[in-house]
Amino acid sequence: MEVEEWEETALFNFQSLLLVILLTICTSTYAHYVFPGIIDRNKENYVVGVFWKCARVGERLSPYVSLACVFMAGSMFMGQW
């Protein structure tokens, strides 16, 4: 019998999960800046409401989010060596 190899997804790899969360926050914040009506109009919807909440986090905690992005980029850059 052969043992199957499991591929790690973003849900099981902590660094990838943090990267997905940071990218979602940054993308939602930018989308809210460019198209505020679309995000604000759908904030009560459960699926699109997640993006509205991510946009709020990005707007209110922008210095911390940007520092987290810089640290994530540095850790990924150092991990490539």
mmCIF file of the N, C-alpha and C atoms, coordinates in Angstrom:
data_MODEL
# 
_entry.id   MODEL 
# 
loop_
_atom_site.group_PDB 
_atom_site.id 
_atom_site.type_symbol 
_atom_site.label_atom_id 
_atom_site.label_alt_id 
_atom_site.label_comp_id 
_atom_site.label_asym_id 
_atom_site.label_entity_id 
_atom_site.label_seq_id 
_atom_site.pdbx_PDB_ins_code 
_atom_site.Cartn_x 
_atom_site.Cartn_y 
_atom_site.Cartn_z 
_atom_site.occupancy 
_atom_site.B_iso_or_equiv 
_atom_site.pdbx_formal_charge 
_atom_site.auth_seq_id 
_atom_site.auth_comp_id 
_atom_site.auth_asym_id 
_atom_site.auth_atom_id 
_atom_site.pdbx_PDB_model_num 
ATOM 1   N N  . MET A 1 1  ? 0.833   -1.182 0.000  1.00 0.00 ? 1  MET A N  1 
ATOM 2   C CA . MET A 1 1  ? 0.000   0.000  0.000  1.00 0.00 ? 1  MET A CA 1 
ATOM 3   C C  . MET A 1 1  ? 0.872   1.237  0.000  1.00 0.00 ? 1  MET A C  1 
ATOM 4   N N  . GLU A 1 2  ? 0.453   2.177  -0.787 1.00 0.00 ? 2  GLU A N  1 
ATOM 5   C CA . GLU A 1 2  ? 1.177   3.437  -0.842 1.00 0.00 ? 2  GLU A CA 1 
ATOM 6   C C  . GLU A 1 2  ? 0.531   4.438  0.112  1.00 0.00 ? 2  GLU A C  1 
ATOM 7   N N  . VAL A 1 3  ? 1.366   5.225  0.712  1.00 0.00 ? 3  VAL A N  1 
ATOM 8   C CA . VAL A 1 3  ? 0.875   6.266  1.606  1.00 0.00 ? 3  VAL A CA 1 
ATOM 9   C C  . VAL A 1 3  ? 0.695   7.541  0.790  1.00 0.00 ? 3  VAL A C  1 
ATOM 10  N N  . GLU A 1 4  ? -0.496  8.090  0.845  1.00 0.00 ? 4  GLU A N  1 
ATOM 11  C CA . GLU A 1 4  ? -0.770  9.318  0.103  1.00 0.00 ? 4  GLU A CA 1 
ATOM 12  C C  . GLU A 1 4  ? -0.170  10.507 0.850  1.00 0.00 ? 4  GLU A C  1 
ATOM 13  N N  . GLU A 1 5  ? 0.392   11.422 0.092  1.00 0.00 ? 5  GLU A N  1 
ATOM 14  C CA . GLU A 1 5  ? 0.945   12.638 0.695  1.00 0.00 ? 5  GLU A CA 1 
ATOM 15  C C  . GLU A 1 5  ? -0.151  13.704 0.729  1.00 0.00 ? 5  GLU A C  1 
ATOM 16  N N  . TRP A 1 6  ? -0.230  14.362 1.850  1.00 0.00 ? 6  TRP A N  1 
ATOM 17  C CA . TRP A 1 6  ? -1.231  15.401 2.019  1.00 0.00 ? 6  TRP A CA 1 
ATOM 18  C C  . TRP A 1 6  ? -0.611  16.752 1.690  1.00 0.00 ? 6  TRP A C  1 
ATOM 19  N N  . GLU A 1 7  ? -1.329  17.528 0.926  1.00 0.00 ? 7  GLU A N  1 
ATOM 20  C CA . GLU A 1 7  ? -0.883  18.888 0.647  1.00 0.00 ? 7  GLU A CA 1 
ATOM 21  C C  . GLU A 1 7  ? -1.475  19.808 1.700  1.00 0.00 ? 7  GLU A C  1 
ATOM 22  N N  . GLU A 1 8  ? -0.665  20.736 2.177  1.00 0.00 ? 8  GLU A N  1 
ATOM 23  C CA . GLU A 1 8  ? -1.151  21.687 3.163  1.00 0.00 ? 8  GLU A CA 1 
ATOM 24  C C  . GLU A 1 8  ? -1.933  22.785 2.466  1.00 0.00 ? 8  GLU A C  1 
ATOM 25  N N  . THR A 1 9  ? -3.066  23.127 3.018  1.00 0.00 ? 9  THR A N  1 
ATOM 26  C CA . THR A 1 9  ? -3.851  24.232 2.492  1.00 0.00 ? 9  THR A CA 1 
ATOM 27  C C  . THR A 1 9  ? -3.670  25.431 3.406  1.00 0.00 ? 9  THR A C  1 
ATOM 28  N N  . ALA A 1 10 ? -4.291  26.541 3.041  1.00 0.00 ? 10 ALA A N  1 
ATOM 29  C CA . ALA A 1 10 ? -4.173  27.754 3.844  1.00 0.00 ? 10 ALA A CA 1 
ATOM 30  C C  . ALA A 1 10 ? -4.830  27.582 5.216  1.00 0.00 ? 10 ALA A C  1 
ATOM 31  N N  . LEU A 1 11 ? -5.742  26.644 5.345  1.00 0.00 ? 11 LEU A N  1 
ATOM 32  C CA . LEU A 1 11 ? -6.402  26.440 6.628  1.00 0.00 ? 11 LEU A CA 1 
ATOM 33  C C  . LEU A 1 11 ? -5.504  25.720 7.623  1.00 0.00 ? 11 LEU A C  1 
ATOM 34  N N  . PHE A 1 12 ? -4.573  24.912 7.133  1.00 0.00 ? 12 PHE A N  1 
ATOM 35  C CA . PHE A 1 12 ? -3.729  24.136 8.016  1.00 0.00 ? 12 PHE A CA 1 
ATOM 36  C C  . PHE A 1 12 ? -2.319  24.696 8.153  1.00 0.00 ? 12 PHE A C  1 
ATOM 37  N N  . ASN A 1 13 ? -1.939  25.599 7.282  1.00 0.00 ? 13 ASN A N  1 
ATOM 38  C CA . ASN A 1 13 ? -0.642  26.249 7.356  1.00 0.00 ? 13 ASN A CA 1 
ATOM 39  C C  . ASN A 1 13 ? -0.863  27.641 7.948  1.00 0.00 ? 13 ASN A C  1 
ATOM 40  N N  . PHE A 1 14 ? -0.354  27.879 9.145  1.00 0.00 ? 14 PHE A N  1 
ATOM 41  C CA . PHE A 1 14 ? -0.653  29.111 9.877  1.00 0.00 ? 14 PHE A CA 1 
ATOM 42  C C  . PHE A 1 14 ? -0.167  30.351 9.133  1.00 0.00 ? 14 PHE A C  1 
ATOM 43  N N  . GLN A 1 15 ? 1.022   30.295 8.549  1.00 0.00 ? 15 GLN A N  1 
ATOM 44  C CA . GLN A 1 15 ? 1.549   31.449 7.829  1.00 0.00 ? 15 GLN A CA 1 
ATOM 45  C C  . GLN A 1 15 ? 0.687   31.769 6.609  1.00 0.00 ? 15 GLN A C  1 
ATOM 46  N N  . SER A 1 16 ? 0.234   30.768 5.910  1.00 0.00 ? 16 SER A N  1 
ATOM 47  C CA . SER A 1 16 ? -0.629  30.997 4.755  1.00 0.00 ? 16 SER A CA 1 
ATOM 48  C C  . SER A 1 16 ? -1.989  31.536 5.172  1.00 0.00 ? 16 SER A C  1 
ATOM 49  N N  . LEU A 1 17 ? -2.501  31.059 6.292  1.00 0.00 ? 17 LEU A N  1 
ATOM 50  C CA . LEU A 1 17 ? -3.768  31.580 6.795  1.00 0.00 ? 17 LEU A CA 1 
ATOM 51  C C  . LEU A 1 17 ? -3.649  33.054 7.145  1.00 0.00 ? 17 LEU A C  1 
ATOM 52  N N  . LEU A 1 18 ? -2.559  33.448 7.805  1.00 0.00 ? 18 LEU A N  1 
ATOM 53  C CA . LEU A 1 18 ? -2.344  34.868 8.111  1.00 0.00 ? 18 LEU A CA 1 
ATOM 54  C C  . LEU A 1 18 ? -2.216  35.696 6.838  1.00 0.00 ? 18 LEU A C  1 
ATOM 55  N N  . LEU A 1 19 ? -1.559  35.148 5.844  1.00 0.00 ? 19 LEU A N  1 
ATOM 56  C CA . LEU A 1 19 ? -1.414  35.855 4.572  1.00 0.00 ? 19 LEU A CA 1 
ATOM 57  C C  . LEU A 1 19 ? -2.767  36.060 3.906  1.00 0.00 ? 19 LEU A C  1 
ATOM 58  N N  . VAL A 1 20 ? -3.607  35.054 3.907  1.00 0.00 ? 20 VAL A N  1 
ATOM 59  C CA . VAL A 1 20 ? -4.942  35.180 3.314  1.00 0.00 ? 20 VAL A CA 1 
ATOM 60  C C  . VAL A 1 20 ? -5.770  36.215 4.069  1.00 0.00 ? 20 VAL A C  1 
ATOM 61  N N  . ILE A 1 21 ? -5.687  36.233 5.382  1.00 0.00 ? 21 ILE A N  1 
ATOM 62  C CA . ILE A 1 21 ? -6.431  37.215 6.171  1.00 0.00 ? 21 ILE A CA 1 
ATOM 63  C C  . ILE A 1 21 ? -5.932  38.627 5.884  1.00 0.00 ? 21 ILE A C  1 
ATOM 64  N N  . LEU A 1 22 ? -4.613  38.817 5.842  1.00 0.00 ? 22 LEU A N  1 
ATOM 65  C CA . LEU A 1 22 ? -4.064  40.145 5.551  1.00 0.00 ? 22 LEU A CA 1 
ATOM 66  C C  . LEU A 1 22 ? -4.439  40.613 4.155  1.00 0.00 ? 22 LEU A C  1 
ATOM 67  N N  . LEU A 1 23 ? -4.360  39.735 3.192  1.00 0.00 ? 23 LEU A N  1 
ATOM 68  C CA . LEU A 1 23 ? -4.728  40.114 1.830  1.00 0.00 ? 23 LEU A CA 1 
ATOM 69  C C  . LEU A 1 23 ? -6.217  40.429 1.715  1.00 0.00 ? 23 LEU A C  1 
ATOM 70  N N  . THR A 1 24 ? -7.051  39.719 2.448  1.00 0.00 ? 24 THR A N  1 
ATOM 71  C CA . THR A 1 24 ? -8.486  40.010 2.439  1.00 0.00 ? 24 THR A CA 1 
ATOM 72  C C  . THR A 1 24 ? -8.766  41.371 3.059  1.00 0.00 ? 24 THR A C  1 
ATOM 73  N N  . ILE A 1 25 ? -8.080  41.687 4.151  1.00 0.00 ? 25 ILE A N  1 
ATOM 74  C CA . ILE A 1 25 ? -8.258  42.991 4.794  1.00 0.00 ? 25 ILE A CA 1 
ATOM 75  C C  . ILE A 1 25 ? -7.802  44.109 3.866  1.00 0.00 ? 25 ILE A C  1 
ATOM 76  N N  . CYS A 1 26 ? -6.629  43.955 3.265  1.00 0.00 ? 26 CYS A N  1 
ATOM 77  C CA . CYS A 1 26 ? -6.099  45.004 2.393  1.00 0.00 ? 26 CYS A CA 1 
ATOM 78  C C  . CYS A 1 26 ? -6.949  45.179 1.136  1.00 0.00 ? 26 CYS A C  1 
ATOM 79  N N  . THR A 1 27 ? -7.390  44.084 0.545  1.00 0.00 ? 27 THR A N  1 
ATOM 80  C CA . THR A 1 27 ? -8.213  44.159 -0.662 1.00 0.00 ? 27 THR A CA 1 
ATOM 81  C C  . THR A 1 27 ? -9.579  44.755 -0.357 1.00 0.00 ? 27 THR A C  1 
ATOM 82  N N  . SER A 1 28 ? -10.174 44.379 0.760  1.00 0.00 ? 28 SER A N  1 
ATOM 83  C CA . SER A 1 28 ? -11.480 44.928 1.135  1.00 0.00 ? 28 SER A CA 1 
ATOM 84  C C  . SER A 1 28 ? -11.391 46.419 1.429  1.00 0.00 ? 28 SER A C  1 
ATOM 85  N N  . THR A 1 29 ? -10.326 46.837 2.075  1.00 0.00 ? 29 THR A N  1 
ATOM 86  C CA . THR A 1 29 ? -10.147 48.257 2.365  1.00 0.00 ? 29 THR A CA 1 
ATOM 87  C C  . THR A 1 29 ? -9.990  49.062 1.082  1.00 0.00 ? 29 THR A C  1 
ATOM 88  N N  . TYR A 1 30 ? -9.214  48.551 0.144  1.00 0.00 ? 30 TYR A N  1 
ATOM 89  C CA . TYR A 1 30 ? -9.038  49.245 -1.130 1.00 0.00 ? 30 TYR A CA 1 
ATOM 90  C C  . TYR A 1 30 ? -10.343 49.269 -1.922 1.00 0.00 ? 30 TYR A C  1 
ATOM 91  N N  . ALA A 1 31 ? -11.060 48.154 -1.937 1.00 0.00 ? 31 ALA A N  1 
ATOM 92  C CA . ALA A 1 31 ? -12.335 48.108 -2.664 1.00 0.00 ? 31 ALA A CA 1 
ATOM 93  C C  . ALA A 1 31 ? -13.340 49.068 -2.053 1.00 0.00 ? 31 ALA A C  1 
ATOM 94  N N  . HIS A 1 32 ? -13.337 49.205 -0.730 1.00 0.00 ? 32 HIS A N  1 
ATOM 95  C CA . HIS A 1 32 ? -14.233 50.155 -0.080 1.00 0.00 ? 32 HIS A CA 1 
ATOM 96  C C  . HIS A 1 32 ? -13.846 51.586 -0.403 1.00 0.00 ? 32 HIS A C  1 
ATOM 97  N N  . TYR A 1 33 ? -12.575 51.847 -0.554 1.00 0.00 ? 33 TYR A N  1 
ATOM 98  C CA . TYR A 1 33 ? -12.114 53.185 -0.921 1.00 0.00 ? 33 TYR A CA 1 
ATOM 99  C C  . TYR A 1 33 ? -12.541 53.533 -2.353 1.00 0.00 ? 33 TYR A C  1 
ATOM 100 N N  . VAL A 1 34 ? -12.429 52.581 -3.262 1.00 0.00 ? 34 VAL A N  1 
ATOM 101 C CA . VAL A 1 34 ? -12.751 52.837 -4.668 1.00 0.00 ? 34 VAL A CA 1 
ATOM 102 C C  . VAL A 1 34 ? -14.260 52.781 -4.918 1.00 0.00 ? 34 VAL A C  1 
ATOM 103 N N  . PHE A 1 35 ? -14.936 51.775 -4.371 1.00 0.00 ? 35 PHE A N  1 
ATOM 104 C CA . PHE A 1 35 ? -16.373 51.580 -4.571 1.00 0.00 ? 35 PHE A CA 1 
ATOM 105 C C  . PHE A 1 35 ? -17.089 51.512 -3.221 1.00 0.00 ? 35 PHE A C  1 
ATOM 106 N N  . PRO A 1 36 ? -17.258 52.644 -2.542 1.00 0.00 ? 36 PRO A N  1 
ATOM 107 C CA . PRO A 1 36 ? -17.834 52.580 -1.190 1.00 0.00 ? 36 PRO A CA 1 
ATOM 108 C C  . PRO A 1 36 ? -19.292 52.135 -1.178 1.00 0.00 ? 36 PRO A C  1 
ATOM 109 N N  . GLY A 1 37 ? -20.033 52.431 -2.220 1.00 0.00 ? 37 GLY A N  1 
ATOM 110 C CA . GLY A 1 37 ? -21.451 52.078 -2.240 1.00 0.00 ? 37 GLY A CA 1 
ATOM 111 C C  . GLY A 1 37 ? -21.701 50.590 -2.277 1.00 0.00 ? 37 GLY A C  1 
ATOM 112 N N  . ILE A 1 38 ? -20.875 49.867 -2.985 1.00 0.00 ? 38 ILE A N  1 
ATOM 113 C CA . ILE A 1 38 ? -21.083 48.424 -3.119 1.00 0.00 ? 38 ILE A CA 1 
ATOM 114 C C  . ILE A 1 38 ? -20.858 47.718 -1.788 1.00 0.00 ? 38 ILE A C  1 
ATOM 115 N N  . ILE A 1 39 ? -19.779 48.071 -1.105 1.00 0.00 ? 39 ILE A N  1 
ATOM 116 C CA . ILE A 1 39 ? -19.472 47.418 0.171  1.00 0.00 ? 39 ILE A CA 1 
ATOM 117 C C  . ILE A 1 39 ? -20.481 47.831 1.239  1.00 0.00 ? 39 ILE A C  1 
ATOM 118 N N  . ASP A 1 40 ? -20.810 49.128 1.317  1.00 0.00 ? 40 ASP A N  1 
ATOM 119 C CA . ASP A 1 40 ? -21.737 49.607 2.341  1.00 0.00 ? 40 ASP A CA 1 
ATOM 120 C C  . ASP A 1 40 ? -23.154 49.096 2.117  1.00 0.00 ? 40 ASP A C  1 
ATOM 121 N N  . ARG A 1 41 ? -23.551 48.962 0.865  1.00 0.00 ? 41 ARG A N  1 
ATOM 122 C CA . ARG A 1 41 ? -24.902 48.512 0.549  1.00 0.00 ? 41 ARG A CA 1 
ATOM 123 C C  . ARG A 1 41 ? -25.114 47.060 0.970  1.00 0.00 ? 41 ARG A C  1 
ATOM 124 N N  . ASN A 1 42 ? -24.080 46.259 0.915  1.00 0.00 ? 42 ASN A N  1 
ATOM 125 C CA . ASN A 1 42 ? -24.210 44.828 1.198  1.00 0.00 ? 42 ASN A CA 1 
ATOM 126 C C  . ASN A 1 42 ? -23.656 44.434 2.564  1.00 0.00 ? 42 ASN A C  1 
ATOM 127 N N  . LYS A 1 43 ? -23.569 45.366 3.501  1.00 0.00 ? 43 LYS A N  1 
ATOM 128 C CA . LYS A 1 43 ? -22.970 45.025 4.788  1.00 0.00 ? 43 LYS A CA 1 
ATOM 129 C C  . LYS A 1 43 ? -23.864 44.130 5.639  1.00 0.00 ? 43 LYS A C  1 
ATOM 130 N N  . GLU A 1 44 ? -25.155 44.085 5.372  1.00 0.00 ? 44 GLU A N  1 
ATOM 131 C CA . GLU A 1 44 ? -26.063 43.218 6.123  1.00 0.00 ? 44 GLU A CA 1 
ATOM 132 C C  . GLU A 1 44 ? -26.029 41.783 5.605  1.00 0.00 ? 44 GLU A C  1 
ATOM 133 N N  . ASN A 1 45 ? -25.591 41.598 4.376  1.00 0.00 ? 45 ASN A N  1 
ATOM 134 C CA . ASN A 1 45 ? -25.479 40.258 3.796  1.00 0.00 ? 45 ASN A CA 1 
ATOM 135 C C  . ASN A 1 45 ? -24.354 39.518 4.503  1.00 0.00 ? 45 ASN A C  1 
ATOM 136 N N  . TYR A 1 46 ? -24.562 38.237 4.794  1.00 0.00 ? 46 TYR A N  1 
ATOM 137 C CA . TYR A 1 46 ? -23.570 37.491 5.569  1.00 0.00 ? 46 TYR A CA 1 
ATOM 138 C C  . TYR A 1 46 ? -22.259 37.318 4.808  1.00 0.00 ? 46 TYR A C  1 
ATOM 139 N N  . VAL A 1 47 ? -22.335 36.997 3.521  1.00 0.00 ? 47 VAL A N  1 
ATOM 140 C CA . VAL A 1 47 ? -21.123 36.738 2.746  1.00 0.00 ? 47 VAL A CA 1 
ATOM 141 C C  . VAL A 1 47 ? -20.375 38.035 2.464  1.00 0.00 ? 47 VAL A C  1 
ATOM 142 N N  . VAL A 1 48 ? -21.050 39.029 1.953  1.00 0.00 ? 48 VAL A N  1 
ATOM 143 C CA . VAL A 1 48 ? -20.396 40.299 1.619  1.00 0.00 ? 48 VAL A CA 1 
ATOM 144 C C  . VAL A 1 48 ? -20.131 41.114 2.880  1.00 0.00 ? 48 VAL A C  1 
ATOM 145 N N  . GLY A 1 49 ? -20.868 40.846 3.946  1.00 0.00 ? 49 GLY A N  1 
ATOM 146 C CA . GLY A 1 49 ? -20.649 41.538 5.215  1.00 0.00 ? 49 GLY A CA 1 
ATOM 147 C C  . GLY A 1 49 ? -19.279 41.265 5.802  1.00 0.00 ? 49 GLY A C  1 
ATOM 148 N N  . VAL A 1 50 ? -18.719 40.116 5.490  1.00 0.00 ? 50 VAL A N  1 
ATOM 149 C CA . VAL A 1 50 ? -17.359 39.795 5.939  1.00 0.00 ? 50 VAL A CA 1 
ATOM 150 C C  . VAL A 1 50 ? -16.373 40.785 5.329  1.00 0.00 ? 50 VAL A C  1 
ATOM 151 N N  . PHE A 1 51 ? -16.567 41.122 4.059  1.00 0.00 ? 51 PHE A N  1 
ATOM 152 C CA . PHE A 1 51 ? -15.685 42.078 3.409  1.00 0.00 ? 51 PHE A CA 1 
ATOM 153 C C  . PHE A 1 51 ? -15.874 43.482 3.979  1.00 0.00 ? 51 PHE A C  1 
ATOM 154 N N  . TRP A 1 52 ? -17.102 43.833 4.369  1.00 0.00 ? 52 TRP A N  1 
ATOM 155 C CA . TRP A 1 52 ? -17.346 45.128 4.998  1.00 0.00 ? 52 TRP A CA 1 
ATOM 156 C C  . TRP A 1 52 ? -16.613 45.204 6.343  1.00 0.00 ? 52 TRP A C  1 
ATOM 157 N N  . LYS A 1 53 ? -16.659 44.109 7.108  1.00 0.00 ? 53 LYS A N  1 
ATOM 158 C CA . LYS A 1 53 ? -15.959 44.076 8.392  1.00 0.00 ? 53 LYS A CA 1 
ATOM 159 C C  . LYS A 1 53 ? -14.449 44.141 8.202  1.00 0.00 ? 53 LYS A C  1 
ATOM 160 N N  . CYS A 1 54 ? -13.950 43.453 7.189  1.00 0.00 ? 54 CYS A N  1 
ATOM 161 C CA . CYS A 1 54 ? -12.510 43.515 6.899  1.00 0.00 ? 54 CYS A CA 1 
ATOM 162 C C  . CYS A 1 54 ? -12.100 44.925 6.481  1.00 0.00 ? 54 CYS A C  1 
ATOM 163 N N  . ALA A 1 55 ? -12.980 45.611 5.732  1.00 0.00 ? 55 ALA A N  1 
ATOM 164 C CA . ALA A 1 55 ? -12.687 46.988 5.331  1.00 0.00 ? 55 ALA A CA 1 
ATOM 165 C C  . ALA A 1 55 ? -12.639 47.899 6.549  1.00 0.00 ? 55 ALA A C  1 
ATOM 166 N N  . ARG A 1 56 ? -13.524 47.690 7.504  1.00 0.00 ? 56 ARG A N  1 
ATOM 167 C CA . ARG A 1 56 ? -13.505 48.488 8.746  1.00 0.00 ? 56 ARG A CA 1 
ATOM 168 C C  . ARG A 1 56 ? -12.222 48.249 9.526  1.00 0.00 ? 56 ARG A C  1 
ATOM 169 N N  . VAL A 1 57 ? -11.801 47.011 9.621  1.00 0.00 ? 57 VAL A N  1 
ATOM 170 C CA . VAL A 1 57 ? -10.551 46.698 10.326 1.00 0.00 ? 57 VAL A CA 1 
ATOM 171 C C  . VAL A 1 57 ? -9.390  47.381 9.620  1.00 0.00 ? 57 VAL A C  1 
ATOM 172 N N  . GLY A 1 58 ? -9.362  47.326 8.302  1.00 0.00 ? 58 GLY A N  1 
ATOM 173 C CA . GLY A 1 58 ? -8.282  47.953 7.545  1.00 0.00 ? 58 GLY A CA 1 
ATOM 174 C C  . GLY A 1 58 ? -8.259  49.460 7.685  1.00 0.00 ? 58 GLY A C  1 
ATOM 175 N N  . GLU A 1 59 ? -9.435  50.072 7.782  1.00 0.00 ? 59 GLU A N  1 
ATOM 176 C CA . GLU A 1 59 ? -9.492  51.530 7.932  1.00 0.00 ? 59 GLU A CA 1 
ATOM 177 C C  . GLU A 1 59 ? -9.098  51.976 9.335  1.00 0.00 ? 59 GLU A C  1 
ATOM 178 N N  . ARG A 1 60 ? -9.568  51.278 10.320 1.00 0.00 ? 60 ARG A N  1 
ATOM 179 C CA . ARG A 1 60 ? -9.344  51.716 11.697 1.00 0.00 ? 60 ARG A CA 1 
ATOM 180 C C  . ARG A 1 60 ? -8.005  51.281 12.261 1.00 0.00 ? 60 ARG A C  1 
ATOM 181 N N  . LEU A 1 61 ? -7.483  50.166 11.798 1.00 0.00 ? 61 LEU A N  1 
ATOM 182 C CA . LEU A 1 61 ? -6.204  49.668 12.305 1.00 0.00 ? 61 LEU A CA 1 
ATOM 183 C C  . LEU A 1 61 ? -5.138  49.686 11.217 1.00 0.00 ? 61 LEU A C  1 
ATOM 184 N N  . SER A 1 62 ? -5.197  50.665 10.331 1.00 0.00 ? 62 SER A N  1 
ATOM 185 C CA . SER A 1 62 ? -4.295  50.662 9.179  1.00 0.00 ? 62 SER A CA 1 
ATOM 186 C C  . SER A 1 62 ? -2.809  50.663 9.540  1.00 0.00 ? 62 SER A C  1 
ATOM 187 N N  . PRO A 1 63 ? -2.335  51.358 10.580 1.00 0.00 ? 63 PRO A N  1 
ATOM 188 C CA . PRO A 1 63 ? -0.901  51.258 10.896 1.00 0.00 ? 63 PRO A CA 1 
ATOM 189 C C  . PRO A 1 63 ? -0.501  49.839 11.307 1.00 0.00 ? 63 PRO A C  1 
ATOM 190 N N  . TYR A 1 64 ? -1.357  49.177 12.063 1.00 0.00 ? 64 TYR A N  1 
ATOM 191 C CA . TYR A 1 64 ? -1.040  47.824 12.510 1.00 0.00 ? 64 TYR A CA 1 
ATOM 192 C C  . TYR A 1 64 ? -1.130  46.817 11.370 1.00 0.00 ? 64 TYR A C  1 
ATOM 193 N N  . VAL A 1 65 ? -2.102  47.021 10.480 1.00 0.00 ? 65 VAL A N  1 
ATOM 194 C CA . VAL A 1 65 ? -2.236  46.136 9.322  1.00 0.00 ? 65 VAL A CA 1 
ATOM 195 C C  . VAL A 1 65 ? -1.034  46.303 8.400  1.00 0.00 ? 65 VAL A C  1 
ATOM 196 N N  . SER A 1 66 ? -0.584  47.536 8.203  1.00 0.00 ? 66 SER A N  1 
ATOM 197 C CA . SER A 1 66 ? 0.574   47.756 7.334  1.00 0.00 ? 66 SER A CA 1 
ATOM 198 C C  . SER A 1 66 ? 1.842   47.175 7.957  1.00 0.00 ? 66 SER A C  1 
ATOM 199 N N  . LEU A 1 67 ? 1.992   47.283 9.271  1.00 0.00 ? 67 LEU A N  1 
ATOM 200 C CA . LEU A 1 67 ? 3.143   46.649 9.927  1.00 0.00 ? 67 LEU A CA 1 
ATOM 201 C C  . LEU A 1 67 ? 3.079   45.129 9.808  1.00 0.00 ? 67 LEU A C  1 
ATOM 202 N N  . ALA A 1 68 ? 1.890   44.581 9.937  1.00 0.00 ? 68 ALA A N  1 
ATOM 203 C CA . ALA A 1 68 ? 1.742   43.127 9.781  1.00 0.00 ? 68 ALA A CA 1 
ATOM 204 C C  . ALA A 1 68 ? 2.090   42.704 8.363  1.00 0.00 ? 68 ALA A C  1 
ATOM 205 N N  . CYS A 1 69 ? 1.718   43.521 7.366  1.00 0.00 ? 69 CYS A N  1 
ATOM 206 C CA . CYS A 1 69 ? 2.070   43.211 5.970  1.00 0.00 ? 69 CYS A CA 1 
ATOM 207 C C  . CYS A 1 69 ? 3.583   43.263 5.765  1.00 0.00 ? 69 CYS A C  1 
ATOM 208 N N  . VAL A 1 70 ? 4.235   44.235 6.371  1.00 0.00 ? 70 VAL A N  1 
ATOM 209 C CA . VAL A 1 70 ? 5.689   44.343 6.245  1.00 0.00 ? 70 VAL A CA 1 
ATOM 210 C C  . VAL A 1 70 ? 6.370   43.149 6.911  1.00 0.00 ? 70 VAL A C  1 
ATOM 211 N N  . PHE A 1 71 ? 5.919   42.779 8.099  1.00 0.00 ? 71 PHE A N  1 
ATOM 212 C CA . PHE A 1 71 ? 6.498   41.619 8.776  1.00 0.00 ? 71 PHE A CA 1 
ATOM 213 C C  . PHE A 1 71 ? 6.240   40.326 8.013  1.00 0.00 ? 71 PHE A C  1 
ATOM 214 N N  . MET A 1 72 ? 5.055   40.212 7.437  1.00 0.00 ? 72 MET A N  1 
ATOM 215 C CA . MET A 1 72 ? 4.738   39.015 6.654  1.00 0.00 ? 72 MET A CA 1 
ATOM 216 C C  . MET A 1 72 ? 5.608   38.946 5.406  1.00 0.00 ? 72 MET A C  1 
ATOM 217 N N  . ALA A 1 73 ? 5.803   40.084 4.754  1.00 0.00 ? 73 ALA A N  1 
ATOM 218 C CA . ALA A 1 73 ? 6.669   40.100 3.573  1.00 0.00 ? 73 ALA A CA 1 
ATOM 219 C C  . ALA A 1 73 ? 8.106   39.742 3.953  1.00 0.00 ? 73 ALA A C  1 
ATOM 220 N N  . GLY A 1 74 ? 8.572   40.275 5.073  1.00 0.00 ? 74 GLY A N  1 
ATOM 221 C CA . GLY A 1 74 ? 9.924   39.942 5.525  1.00 0.00 ? 74 GLY A CA 1 
ATOM 222 C C  . GLY A 1 74 ? 10.075  38.482 5.875  1.00 0.00 ? 74 GLY A C  1 
ATOM 223 N N  . SER A 1 75 ? 9.073   37.916 6.539  1.00 0.00 ? 75 SER A N  1 
ATOM 224 C CA . SER A 1 75 ? 9.171   36.498 6.901  1.00 0.00 ? 75 SER A CA 1 
ATOM 225 C C  . SER A 1 75 ? 9.097   35.608 5.668  1.00 0.00 ? 75 SER A C  1 
ATOM 226 N N  . MET A 1 76 ? 8.303   35.995 4.694  1.00 0.00 ? 76 MET A N  1 
ATOM 227 C CA . MET A 1 76 ? 8.232   35.196 3.464  1.00 0.00 ? 76 MET A CA 1 
ATOM 228 C C  . MET A 1 76 ? 9.508   35.343 2.647  1.00 0.00 ? 76 MET A C  1 
ATOM 229 N N  . PHE A 1 77 ? 10.094  36.531 2.663  1.00 0.00 ? 77 PHE A N  1 
ATOM 230 C CA . PHE A 1 77 ? 11.339  36.758 1.938  1.00 0.00 ? 77 PHE A CA 1 
ATOM 231 C C  . PHE A 1 77 ? 12.478  35.962 2.571  1.00 0.00 ? 77 PHE A C  1 
ATOM 232 N N  . MET A 1 78 ? 12.545  35.961 3.888  1.00 0.00 ? 78 MET A N  1 
ATOM 233 C CA . MET A 1 78 ? 13.584  35.206 4.579  1.00 0.00 ? 78 MET A CA 1 
ATOM 234 C C  . MET A 1 78 ? 13.355  33.701 4.470  1.00 0.00 ? 78 MET A C  1 
ATOM 235 N N  . GLY A 1 79 ? 12.106  33.290 4.326  1.00 0.00 ? 79 GLY A N  1 
ATOM 236 C CA . GLY A 1 79 ? 11.803  31.889 4.182  1.00 0.00 ? 79 GLY A CA 1 
ATOM 237 C C  . GLY A 1 79 ? 12.207  31.334 2.814  1.00 0.00 ? 79 GLY A C  1 
ATOM 238 N N  . GLN A 1 80 ? 12.376  32.204 1.829  1.00 0.00 ? 80 GLN A N  1 
ATOM 239 C CA . GLN A 1 80 ? 12.745  31.772 0.484  1.00 0.00 ? 80 GLN A CA 1 
ATOM 240 C C  . GLN A 1 80 ? 14.224  31.461 0.373  1.00 0.00 ? 80 GLN A C  1 
ATOM 241 N N  . TRP A 1 81 ? 15.025  31.915 1.324  1.00 0.00 ? 81 TRP A N  1 
ATOM 242 C CA . TRP A 1 81 ? 16.495  31.731 1.206  1.00 0.00 ? 81 TRP A CA 1 
ATOM 243 C C  . TRP A 1 81 ? 16.876  30.358 1.566  1.00 0.00 ? 81 TRP A C  1 
# 
